[in-house]
Amino acid sequence: MRTTLNLDDALIKELMAATKAKTKTEAIHQALSEFVRRQKRQRLKALSGQIHLDLDWRQIEEEEMKAEAERERIWRGHR
């Protein structure tokens, strides 16, 4: 998407140096991606202690191993 913006030249140069980007577009894209990633992390951190999952990892792992063994058995039976 093409957008016209008025940006501080010194800030853009600093951004390009920090990101090692070759173009202004690449530098801004990297900065925006990083900003969005950080915002998502902050929202996840805010959920800390608010969600309780009653999961038994041993049981889940056992079920996954059984399913994998069954897929392997079926796959070998069709060869």
Secondary structure, DSSP 8 states (H G I E B T S, - for coil): --------HHHHHHHHHHHT-SSHHHHHHHHHHHHHHHHHHHHHHHTTTT------HHHHHHHHHHHHHHHHHHHHHT-
